[in-house]
Amino acid sequence: MKAIVDPDLCIGCGICPDVAPQLFEMGTDDKAHTLMDPIPVEFHALCRDAADQCPQAAIEVND
C-alpha cells in the first residue's frame, strides 16, 4: 500500500498525524507528508482511517 498526500489539496489541518503519527507528519511547508513508503501491512487500517478523516480528501491510498 502507498499513501500520497496531494499538496494542492492539503490544508495543513493536522488530522492525519493526529490519527496516524506513525505514518504522517506536518512538514515545514505546513502540509502533511508520509513517513513510510510503502505502508507496512500492520498500518493499512490506520492509513485508511487517516485518509477517510481528511476533510479535503487529500490523501490517496493505493493498494
N, CA, C and O atoms as a Tripos MOL2 file, in Angstrom:
@<TRIPOS>MOLECULE
protein
  252   251    63     0     0
PROTEIN
NO_CHARGES

@<TRIPOS>ATOM
      1 N           0.8460   -1.1820    0.0000 N.3       1 MET1
      2 CA          0.0000    0.0000    0.0000 C.3       1 MET1
      3 C           0.8850    1.2370    0.0000 C.2       1 MET1
      4 O           1.9640    1.2650    0.5920 O.2       1 MET1
      5 N           0.3860    2.2530   -0.6850 N.am      2 LYS2
      6 CA          1.0870    3.5240   -0.7490 C.3       2 LYS2
      7 C           0.0920    4.6360   -0.4340 C.2       2 LYS2
      8 O          -1.0550    4.5920   -0.8790 O.2       2 LYS2
      9 N           0.5290    5.6300    0.3330 N.am      3 ALA3
     10 CA         -0.2970    6.7930    0.6350 C.3       3 ALA3
     11 C           0.3830    8.0190    0.0520 C.2       3 ALA3
     12 O           1.5730    8.2470    0.2660 O.2       3 ALA3
     13 N          -0.3830    8.7990   -0.6810 N.am      4 ILE4
     14 CA          0.1390   10.0060   -1.3120 C.3       4 ILE4
     15 C          -0.7070   11.1920   -0.8570 C.2       4 ILE4
     16 O          -1.9300   11.1850   -0.9950 O.2       4 ILE4
     17 N          -0.0390   12.2120   -0.3120 N.am      5 VAL5
     18 CA         -0.7290   13.4320    0.0910 C.3       5 VAL5
     19 C          -0.6110   14.4400   -1.0500 C.2       5 VAL5
     20 O           0.4920   14.7730   -1.4820 O.2       5 VAL5
     21 N          -1.7370   14.9150   -1.5250 N.am      6 ASP6
     22 CA         -1.7600   15.9290   -2.5880 C.3       6 ASP6
     23 C          -1.5310   17.2950   -1.9380 C.2       6 ASP6
     24 O          -2.3980   17.7860   -1.2150 O.2       6 ASP6
     25 N          -0.3800   17.9110   -2.1870 N.am      7 PRO7
     26 CA         -0.0910   19.1980   -1.5340 C.3       7 PRO7
     27 C          -1.0180   20.3230   -1.9780 C.2       7 PRO7
     28 O          -1.1600   21.3230   -1.2730 O.2       7 PRO7
     29 N          -1.6450   20.1710   -3.1340 N.am      8 ASP8
     30 CA         -2.5860   21.1880   -3.5930 C.3       8 ASP8
     31 C          -3.9180   21.1200   -2.8510 C.2       8 ASP8
     32 O          -4.6360   22.1150   -2.7560 O.2       8 ASP8
     33 N          -4.2430   19.9340   -2.3260 N.am      9 LEU9
     34 CA         -5.4920   19.7710   -1.5780 C.3       9 LEU9
     35 C          -5.3060   19.8980   -0.0750 C.2       9 LEU9
     36 O          -6.2260   20.3090    0.6330 O.2       9 LEU9
     37 N          -4.1210   19.5490    0.4190 N.am     10 CYS10
     38 CA         -3.8550   19.5660    1.8590 C.3      10 CYS10
     39 C          -3.9450   20.9970    2.3940 C.2      10 CYS10
     40 O          -3.3400   21.9210    1.8500 O.2      10 CYS10
     41 N          -4.7230   21.1560    3.4850 N.am     11 ILE11
     42 CA         -4.8630   22.4770    4.1050 C.3      11 ILE11
     43 C          -4.0690   22.5710    5.4080 C.2      11 ILE11
     44 O          -4.1300   23.5830    6.1060 O.2      11 ILE11
     45 N          -3.3280   21.5170    5.7300 N.am     12 GLY12
     46 CA         -2.4860   21.5380    6.9260 C.3      12 GLY12
     47 C          -3.2520   21.4730    8.2240 C.2      12 GLY12
     48 O          -2.8190   22.0440    9.2240 O.2      12 GLY12
     49 N          -4.3800   20.7910    8.2320 N.am     13 CYS13
     50 CA         -5.2100   20.7330    9.4410 C.3      13 CYS13
     51 C          -4.6030   19.8780   10.5420 C.2      13 CYS13
     52 O          -4.9060   20.0790   11.7180 O.2      13 CYS13
     53 N          -3.7420   18.9180   10.1740 N.am     14 GLY14
     54 CA         -3.0700   18.0930   11.1710 C.3      14 GLY14
     55 C          -3.8470   16.8790   11.6270 C.2      14 GLY14
     56 O          -3.4220   16.2010   12.5630 O.2      14 GLY14
     57 N          -4.9600   16.5830   11.0050 N.am     15 ILE15
     58 CA         -5.7500   15.4180   11.4210 C.3      15 ILE15
     59 C          -4.9930   14.1230   11.1520 C.2      15 ILE15
     60 O          -4.9690   13.2380   12.0070 O.2      15 ILE15
     61 N          -4.3760   13.9960    9.9790 N.am     16 CYS16
     62 CA         -3.7260   12.7250    9.6500 C.3      16 CYS16
     63 C          -2.5880   12.3720   10.6180 C.2      16 CYS16
     64 O          -2.5050   11.2130   11.0230 O.2      16 CYS16
     65 N          -1.7070   13.3040   11.0110 N.am     17 PRO17
     66 CA         -0.7100   12.9160   12.0020 C.3      17 PRO17
     67 C          -1.3080   12.6940   13.3970 C.2      17 PRO17
     68 O          -0.7360   11.9620   14.2050 O.2      17 PRO17
     69 N          -2.4440   13.3150   13.6790 N.am     18 ASP18
     70 CA         -3.1170   13.0370   14.9500 C.3      18 ASP18
     71 C          -3.6620   11.6100   14.9610 C.2      18 ASP18
     72 O          -3.5650   10.9090   15.9680 O.2      18 ASP18
     73 N          -4.2360   11.1890   13.8360 N.am     19 VAL19
     74 CA         -4.8170    9.8510   13.7220 C.3      19 VAL19
     75 C          -3.7270    8.7870   13.5840 C.2      19 VAL19
     76 O          -3.8120    7.7180   14.1880 O.2      19 VAL19
     77 N          -2.7100    9.0910   12.7870 N.am     20 ALA20
     78 CA         -1.6700    8.1010   12.4700 C.3      20 ALA20
     79 C          -0.2750    8.7360   12.5230 C.2      20 ALA20
     80 O           0.3420    8.9550   11.4800 O.2      20 ALA20
     81 N           0.2240    9.0320   13.7250 N.am     21 PRO21
     82 CA          1.5360    9.6850   13.8330 C.3      21 PRO21
     83 C           2.6900    8.8230   13.3280 C.2      21 PRO21
     84 O           3.7730    9.3330   13.0400 O.2      21 PRO21
     85 N           2.4560    7.5240   13.2250 N.am     22 GLN22
     86 CA          3.4820    6.6270   12.6800 C.3      22 GLN22
     87 C           3.6320    6.8060   11.1710 C.2      22 GLN22
     88 O           4.6690    6.4680   10.6010 O.2      22 GLN22
     89 N           2.5920    7.3400   10.5270 N.am     23 LEU23
     90 CA          2.5400    7.3800    9.0640 C.3      23 LEU23
     91 C           2.6290    8.7710    8.4550 C.2      23 LEU23
     92 O           3.0610    8.9220    7.3120 O.2      23 LEU23
     93 N           2.2230    9.7920    9.2130 N.am     24 PHE24
     94 CA          2.1670   11.1450    8.6640 C.3      24 PHE24
     95 C           2.8020   12.1460    9.6220 C.2      24 PHE24
     96 O           2.7870   11.9660   10.8400 O.2      24 PHE24
     97 N           3.3620   13.2120    9.0350 N.am     25 GLU25
     98 CA          3.8890   14.3180    9.8160 C.3      25 GLU25
     99 C           3.5950   15.6090    9.0700 C.2      25 GLU25
    100 O           3.3540   15.6070    7.8630 O.2      25 GLU25
    101 N           3.6180   16.7020    9.8040 N.am     26 MET26
    102 CA          3.4640   18.0120    9.1830 C.3      26 MET26
    103 C           4.8500   18.5130    8.8270 C.2      26 MET26
    104 O           5.7580   18.5000    9.6580 O.2      26 MET26
    105 N           5.0070   18.9540    7.5900 N.am     27 GLY27
    106 CA          6.2890   19.4430    7.1150 C.3      27 GLY27
    107 C           6.4740   20.9240    7.4000 C.2      27 GLY27
    108 O           5.5740   21.5900    7.9110 O.2      27 GLY27
    109 N           7.6350   21.4190    7.0670 N.am     28 THR28
    110 CA          7.9300   22.8400    7.2580 C.3      28 THR28
    111 C           7.0770   23.7220    6.3530 C.2      28 THR28
    112 O           6.9730   24.9310    6.5640 O.2      28 THR28
    113 N           6.4680   23.1030    5.3420 N.am     29 ASP29
    114 CA          5.5660   23.8240    4.4370 C.3      29 ASP29
    115 C           4.1270   23.8330    4.9480 C.2      29 ASP29
    116 O           3.2100   24.2650    4.2500 O.2      29 ASP29
    117 N           3.9420   23.3380    6.2000 N.am     30 ASP30
    118 CA          2.6110   23.2420    6.8150 C.3      30 ASP30
    119 C           1.6670   22.3320    6.0560 C.2      30 ASP30
    120 O           0.4500   22.5110    6.1000 O.2      30 ASP30
    121 N           2.2260   21.3600    5.3610 N.am     31 LYS31
    122 CA          1.4550   20.3380    4.6520 C.3      31 LYS31
    123 C           1.8260   18.9810    5.2340 C.2      31 LYS31
    124 O           2.9230   18.8080    5.7650 O.2      31 LYS31
    125 N           0.9150   18.0200    5.1350 N.am     32 ALA32
    126 CA          1.1770   16.6630    5.6140 C.3      32 ALA32
    127 C           2.0880   15.9300    4.6330 C.2      32 ALA32
    128 O           2.0420   16.1530    3.4240 O.2      32 ALA32
    129 N           2.9120   15.0530    5.1890 N.am     33 HIS33
    130 CA          3.8180   14.2250    4.3950 C.3      33 HIS33
    131 C           3.8040   12.8140    4.9660 C.2      33 HIS33
    132 O           3.6500   12.6300    6.1740 O.2      33 HIS33
    133 N           3.9620   11.8260    4.1070 N.am     34 THR34
    134 CA          4.0180   10.4430    4.5700 C.3      34 THR34
    135 C           5.4100   10.1250    5.0920 C.2      34 THR34
    136 O           6.4080   10.6590    4.6080 O.2      34 THR34
    137 N           5.4600    9.2580    6.0730 N.am     35 LEU35
    138 CA          6.7220    8.8540    6.6800 C.3      35 LEU35
    139 C           7.2060    7.5000    6.1890 C.2      35 LEU35
    140 O           8.3830    7.1760    6.3450 O.2      35 LEU35
    141 N           6.3260    6.7020    5.5990 N.am     36 MET36
    142 CA          6.6850    5.3550    5.1570 C.3      36 MET36
    143 C           6.1900    5.1090    3.7390 C.2      36 MET36
    144 O           5.0720    5.4790    3.3810 O.2      36 MET36
    145 N           7.0360    4.4810    2.9470 N.am     37 ASP37
    146 CA          6.6590    4.1070    1.5860 C.3      37 ASP37
    147 C           7.4100    2.8350    1.2320 C.2      37 ASP37
    148 O           8.6270    2.8790    1.0520 O.2      37 ASP37
    149 N           6.7450    1.7340    1.1280 N.am     38 PRO38
    150 CA          5.3000    1.5260    1.2450 C.3      38 PRO38
    151 C           4.8520    1.4850    2.7070 C.2      38 PRO38
    152 O           5.6700    1.4200    3.6250 O.2      38 PRO38
    153 N           3.5410    1.5250    2.8950 N.am     39 ILE39
    154 CA          2.9470    1.4180    4.2260 C.3      39 ILE39
    155 C           2.9490   -0.0540    4.6350 C.2      39 ILE39
    156 O           2.3940   -0.8870    3.9180 O.2      39 ILE39
    157 N           3.5650   -0.3950    5.7800 N.am     40 PRO40
    158 CA          3.5510   -1.7870    6.2350 C.3      40 PRO40
    159 C           2.1210   -2.2780    6.4840 C.2      40 PRO40
    160 O           1.2430   -1.5060    6.8700 O.2      40 PRO40
    161 N           1.9120   -3.5550    6.2600 N.am     41 VAL41
    162 CA          0.5770   -4.1470    6.3540 C.3      41 VAL41
    163 C          -0.0820   -3.8950    7.7150 C.2      41 VAL41
    164 O          -1.3000   -3.7350    7.7840 O.2      41 VAL41
    165 N           0.6870   -3.8570    8.7730 N.am     42 GLU42
    166 CA          0.0910   -3.6550   10.0980 C.3      42 GLU42
    167 C          -0.4880   -2.2460   10.2750 C.2      42 GLU42
    168 O          -1.2140   -1.9950   11.2360 O.2      42 GLU42
    169 N          -0.1710   -1.3260    9.3510 N.am     43 PHE43
    170 CA         -0.6870    0.0360    9.4310 C.3      43 PHE43
    171 C          -1.7310    0.3470    8.3550 C.2      43 PHE43
    172 O          -2.1660    1.4930    8.2450 O.2      43 PHE43
    173 N          -2.1380   -0.6370    7.5670 N.am     44 HIS44
    174 CA         -3.0890   -0.3850    6.4830 C.3      44 HIS44
    175 C          -4.4080    0.1910    6.9900 C.2      44 HIS44
    176 O          -4.9030    1.1680    6.4280 O.2      44 HIS44
    177 N          -4.9770   -0.3810    8.0220 N.am     45 ALA45
    178 CA         -6.2620    0.1090    8.5420 C.3      45 ALA45
    179 C          -6.1150    1.5210    9.0850 C.2      45 ALA45
    180 O          -6.9930    2.3600    8.8800 O.2      45 ALA45
    181 N          -5.0250    1.7890    9.7690 N.am     46 LEU46
    182 CA         -4.7660    3.1200   10.3150 C.3      46 LEU46
    183 C          -4.6090    4.1430    9.1950 C.2      46 LEU46
    184 O          -5.1050    5.2640    9.3020 O.2      46 LEU46
    185 N          -3.9340    3.7670    8.1410 N.am     47 CYS47
    186 CA         -3.7420    4.6480    6.9910 C.3      47 CYS47
    187 C          -5.0810    4.9840    6.3440 C.2      47 CYS47
    188 O          -5.3490    6.1440    6.0320 O.2      47 CYS47
    189 N          -5.9100    3.9830    6.1450 N.am     48 ARG48
    190 CA         -7.2380    4.2200    5.5520 C.3      48 ARG48
    191 C          -8.0890    5.1180    6.4460 C.2      48 ARG48
    192 O          -8.8340    5.9670    5.9570 O.2      48 ARG48
    193 N          -7.9740    4.9260    7.7530 N.am     49 ASP49
    194 CA         -8.7200    5.7500    8.7040 C.3      49 ASP49
    195 C          -8.2840    7.2110    8.5880 C.2      49 ASP49
    196 O          -9.1260    8.1080    8.5560 O.2      49 ASP49
    197 N          -6.9840    7.4490    8.5250 N.am     50 ALA50
    198 CA         -6.4800    8.8170    8.3820 C.3      50 ALA50
    199 C          -6.9700    9.4330    7.0740 C.2      50 ALA50
    200 O          -7.3890   10.5900    7.0490 O.2      50 ALA50
    201 N          -6.9180    8.6660    5.9970 N.am     51 ALA51
    202 CA         -7.3860    9.1640    4.7060 C.3      51 ALA51
    203 C          -8.8820    9.4800    4.7470 C.2      51 ALA51
    204 O          -9.3170   10.4930    4.2010 O.2      51 ALA51
    205 N          -9.6600    8.6240    5.3880 N.am     52 ASP52
    206 CA        -11.0990    8.8350    5.4870 C.3      52 ASP52
    207 C         -11.4430   10.0860    6.2990 C.2      52 ASP52
    208 O         -12.4550   10.7380    6.0370 O.2      52 ASP52
    209 N         -10.6080   10.4200    7.2770 N.am     53 GLN53
    210 CA        -10.8730   11.5790    8.1320 C.3      53 GLN53
    211 C         -10.3690   12.8980    7.5520 C.2      53 GLN53
    212 O         -10.6750   13.9630    8.0880 O.2      53 GLN53
    213 N          -9.6120   12.8420    6.4790 N.am     54 CYS54
    214 CA         -9.0940   14.0650    5.8520 C.3      54 CYS54
    215 C         -10.2580   14.8860    5.2990 C.2      54 CYS54
    216 O         -10.9910   14.4000    4.4380 O.2      54 CYS54
    217 N         -10.4440   16.1150    5.7730 N.am     55 PRO55
    218 CA        -11.5930   16.9000    5.3180 C.3      55 PRO55
    219 C         -11.4950   17.3480    3.8580 C.2      55 PRO55
    220 O         -12.4990   17.7420    3.2650 O.2      55 PRO55
    221 N         -10.3110   17.2910    3.2810 N.am     56 GLN56
    222 CA        -10.1180   17.7130    1.8980 C.3      56 GLN56
    223 C          -9.9280   16.5360    0.9390 C.2      56 GLN56
    224 O          -9.7450   16.7320   -0.2630 O.2      56 GLN56
    225 N          -9.9730   15.3160    1.4740 N.am     57 ALA57
    226 CA         -9.6970   14.1060    0.6730 C.3      57 ALA57
    227 C          -8.3480   14.2430   -0.0400 C.2      57 ALA57
    228 O          -8.2150   13.9160   -1.2200 O.2      57 ALA57
    229 N          -7.3540   14.7340    0.7040 N.am     58 ALA58
    230 CA         -6.0240   14.9940    0.1420 C.3      58 ALA58
    231 C          -5.1130   13.7730    0.1620 C.2      58 ALA58
    232 O          -4.0210   13.8120   -0.4060 O.2      58 ALA58
    233 N          -5.5450   12.6840    0.8100 N.am     59 ILE59
    234 CA         -4.7150   11.5020    0.9130 C.3      59 ILE59
    235 C          -5.2650   10.4180   -0.0050 C.2      59 ILE59
    236 O          -6.3890    9.9470    0.1680 O.2      59 ILE59
    237 N          -4.4590   10.0340   -0.9760 N.am     60 GLU60
    238 CA         -4.8240    8.9600   -1.8890 C.3      60 GLU60
    239 C          -4.1450    7.6800   -1.4180 C.2      60 GLU60
    240 O          -2.9310    7.6540   -1.2140 O.2      60 GLU60
    241 N          -4.9190    6.6370   -1.2500 N.am     61 VAL61
    242 CA         -4.3890    5.3450   -0.8080 C.3      61 VAL61
    243 C          -4.4830    4.3730   -1.9650 C.2      61 VAL61
    244 O          -5.5620    4.1290   -2.5040 O.2      61 VAL61
    245 N          -3.3420    3.8240   -2.3390 N.am     62 ASN62
    246 CA         -3.2770    2.8390   -3.4220 C.3      62 ASN62
    247 C          -2.8220    1.5050   -2.8690 C.2      62 ASN62
    248 O          -1.7970    1.4220   -2.1920 O.2      62 ASN62
    249 N          -3.5840    0.4570   -3.1590 N.am     63 ASP63
    250 CA         -3.2150   -0.8890   -2.7020 C.3      63 ASP63
    251 C          -2.1720   -1.4940   -3.6050 C.2      63 ASP63
    252 O          -1.7390   -2.6240   -3.3780 O.2      63 ASP63
@<TRIPOS>BOND
     1     1     2 1
     2     2     3 1
     3     3     4 2
     4     3     5 am
     5     5     6 1
     6     6     7 1
     7     7     8 2
     8     7     9 am
     9     9    10 1
    10    10    11 1
    11    11    12 2
    12    11    13 am
    13    13    14 1
    14    14    15 1
    15    15    16 2
    16    15    17 am
    17    17    18 1
    18    18    19 1
    19    19    20 2
    20    19    21 am
    21    21    22 1
    22    22    23 1
    23    23    24 2
    24    23    25 am
    25    25    26 1
    26    26    27 1
    27    27    28 2
    28    27    29 am
    29    29    30 1
    30    30    31 1
    31    31    32 2
    32    31    33 am
    33    33    34 1
    34    34    35 1
    35    35    36 2
    36    35    37 am
    37    37    38 1
    38    38    39 1
    39    39    40 2
    40    39    41 am
    41    41    42 1
    42    42    43 1
    43    43    44 2
    44    43    45 am
    45    45    46 1
    46    46    47 1
    47    47    48 2
    48    47    49 am
    49    49    50 1
    50    50    51 1
    51    51    52 2
    52    51    53 am
    53    53    54 1
    54    54    55 1
    55    55    56 2
    56    55    57 am
    57    57    58 1
    58    58    59 1
    59    59    60 2
    60    59    61 am
    61    61    62 1
    62    62    63 1
    63    63    64 2
    64    63    65 am
    65    65    66 1
    66    66    67 1
    67    67    68 2
    68    67    69 am
    69    69    70 1
    70    70    71 1
    71    71    72 2
    72    71    73 am
    73    73    74 1
    74    74    75 1
    75    75    76 2
    76    75    77 am
    77    77    78 1
    78    78    79 1
    79    79    80 2
    80    79    81 am
    81    81    82 1
    82    82    83 1
    83    83    84 2
    84    83    85 am
    85    85    86 1
    86    86    87 1
    87    87    88 2
    88    87    89 am
    89    89    90 1
    90    90    91 1
    91    91    92 2
    92    91    93 am
    93    93    94 1
    94    94    95 1
    95    95    96 2
    96    95    97 am
    97    97    98 1
    98    98    99 1
    99    99   100 2
   100    99   101 am
   101   101   102 1
   102   102   103 1
   103   103   104 2
   104   103   105 am
   105   105   106 1
   106   106   107 1
   107   107   108 2
   108   107   109 am
   109   109   110 1
   110   110   111 1
   111   111   112 2
   112   111   113 am
   113   113   114 1
   114   114   115 1
   115   115   116 2
   116   115   117 am
   117   117   118 1
   118   118   119 1
   119   119   120 2
   120   119   121 am
   121   121   122 1
   122   122   123 1
   123   123   124 2
   124   123   125 am
   125   125   126 1
   126   126   127 1
   127   127   128 2
   128   127   129 am
   129   129   130 1
   130   130   131 1
   131   131   132 2
   132   131   133 am
   133   133   134 1
   134   134   135 1
   135   135   136 2
   136   135   137 am
   137   137   138 1
   138   138   139 1
   139   139   140 2
   140   139   141 am
   141   141   142 1
   142   142   143 1
   143   143   144 2
   144   143   145 am
   145   145   146 1
   146   146   147 1
   147   147   148 2
   148   147   149 am
   149   149   150 1
   150   150   151 1
   151   151   152 2
   152   151   153 am
   153   153   154 1
   154   154   155 1
   155   155   156 2
   156   155   157 am
   157   157   158 1
   158   158   159 1
   159   159   160 2
   160   159   161 am
   161   161   162 1
   162   162   163 1
   163   163   164 2
   164   163   165 am
   165   165   166 1
   166   166   167 1
   167   167   168 2
   168   167   169 am
   169   169   170 1
   170   170   171 1
   171   171   172 2
   172   171   173 am
   173   173   174 1
   174   174   175 1
   175   175   176 2
   176   175   177 am
   177   177   178 1
   178   178   179 1
   179   179   180 2
   180   179   181 am
   181   181   182 1
   182   182   183 1
   183   183   184 2
   184   183   185 am
   185   185   186 1
   186   186   187 1
   187   187   188 2
   188   187   189 am
   189   189   190 1
   190   190   191 1
   191   191   192 2
   192   191   193 am
   193   193   194 1
   194   194   195 1
   195   195   196 2
   196   195   197 am
   197   197   198 1
   198   198   199 1
   199   199   200 2
   200   199   201 am
   201   201   202 1
   202   202   203 1
   203   203   204 2
   204   203   205 am
   205   205   206 1
   206   206   207 1
   207   207   208 2
   208   207   209 am
   209   209   210 1
   210   210   211 1
   211   211   212 2
   212   211   213 am
   213   213   214 1
   214   214   215 1
   215   215   216 2
   216   215   217 am
   217   217   218 1
   218   218   219 1
   219   219   220 2
   220   219   221 am
   221   221   222 1
   222   222   223 1
   223   223   224 2
   224   223   225 am
   225   225   226 1
   226   226   227 1
   227   227   228 2
   228   227   229 am
   229   229   230 1
   230   230   231 1
   231   231   232 2
   232   231   233 am
   233   233   234 1
   234   234   235 1
   235   235   236 2
   236   235   237 am
   237   237   238 1
   238   238   239 1
   239   239   240 2
   240   239   241 am
   241   241   242 1
   242   242   243 1
   243   243   244 2
   244   243   245 am
   245   245   246 1
   246   246   247 1
   247   247   248 2
   248   247   249 am
   249   249   250 1
   250   250   251 1
   251   251   252 2
@<TRIPOS>SUBSTRUCTURE
     1 MET1         2 RESIDUE 1 A MET
     2 LYS2         6 RESIDUE 1 A LYS
     3 ALA3        10 RESIDUE 1 A ALA
     4 ILE4        14 RESIDUE 1 A ILE
     5 VAL5        18 RESIDUE 1 A VAL
     6 ASP6        22 RESIDUE 1 A ASP
     7 PRO7        26 RESIDUE 1 A PRO
     8 ASP8        30 RESIDUE 1 A ASP
     9 LEU9        34 RESIDUE 1 A LEU
    10 CYS10       38 RESIDUE 1 A CYS
    11 ILE11       42 RESIDUE 1 A ILE
    12 GLY12       46 RESIDUE 1 A GLY
    13 CYS13       50 RESIDUE 1 A CYS
    14 GLY14       54 RESIDUE 1 A GLY
    15 ILE15       58 RESIDUE 1 A ILE
    16 CYS16       62 RESIDUE 1 A CYS
    17 PRO17       66 RESIDUE 1 A PRO
    18 ASP18       70 RESIDUE 1 A ASP
    19 VAL19       74 RESIDUE 1 A VAL
    20 ALA20       78 RESIDUE 1 A ALA
    21 PRO21       82 RESIDUE 1 A PRO
    22 GLN22       86 RESIDUE 1 A GLN
    23 LEU23       90 RESIDUE 1 A LEU
    24 PHE24       94 RESIDUE 1 A PHE
    25 GLU25       98 RESIDUE 1 A GLU
    26 MET26      102 RESIDUE 1 A MET
    27 GLY27      106 RESIDUE 1 A GLY
    28 THR28      110 RESIDUE 1 A THR
    29 ASP29      114 RESIDUE 1 A ASP
    30 ASP30      118 RESIDUE 1 A ASP
    31 LYS31      122 RESIDUE 1 A LYS
    32 ALA32      126 RESIDUE 1 A ALA
    33 HIS33      130 RESIDUE 1 A HIS
    34 THR34      134 RESIDUE 1 A THR
    35 LEU35      138 RESIDUE 1 A LEU
    36 MET36      142 RESIDUE 1 A MET
    37 ASP37      146 RESIDUE 1 A ASP
    38 PRO38      150 RESIDUE 1 A PRO
    39 ILE39      154 RESIDUE 1 A ILE
    40 PRO40      158 RESIDUE 1 A PRO
    41 VAL41      162 RESIDUE 1 A VAL
    42 GLU42      166 RESIDUE 1 A GLU
    43 PHE43      170 RESIDUE 1 A PHE
    44 HIS44      174 RESIDUE 1 A HIS
    45 ALA45      178 RESIDUE 1 A ALA
    46 LEU46      182 RESIDUE 1 A LEU
    47 CYS47      186 RESIDUE 1 A CYS
    48 ARG48      190 RESIDUE 1 A ARG
    49 ASP49      194 RESIDUE 1 A ASP
    50 ALA50      198 RESIDUE 1 A ALA
    51 ALA51      202 RESIDUE 1 A ALA
    52 ASP52      206 RESIDUE 1 A ASP
    53 GLN53      210 RESIDUE 1 A GLN
    54 CYS54      214 RESIDUE 1 A CYS
    55 PRO55      218 RESIDUE 1 A PRO
    56 GLN56      222 RESIDUE 1 A GLN
    57 ALA57      226 RESIDUE 1 A ALA
    58 ALA58      230 RESIDUE 1 A ALA
    59 ILE59      234 RESIDUE 1 A ILE
    60 GLU60      238 RESIDUE 1 A GLU
    61 VAL61      242 RESIDUE 1 A VAL
    62 ASN62      246 RESIDUE 1 A ASN
    63 ASP63      250 RESIDUE 1 A ASP
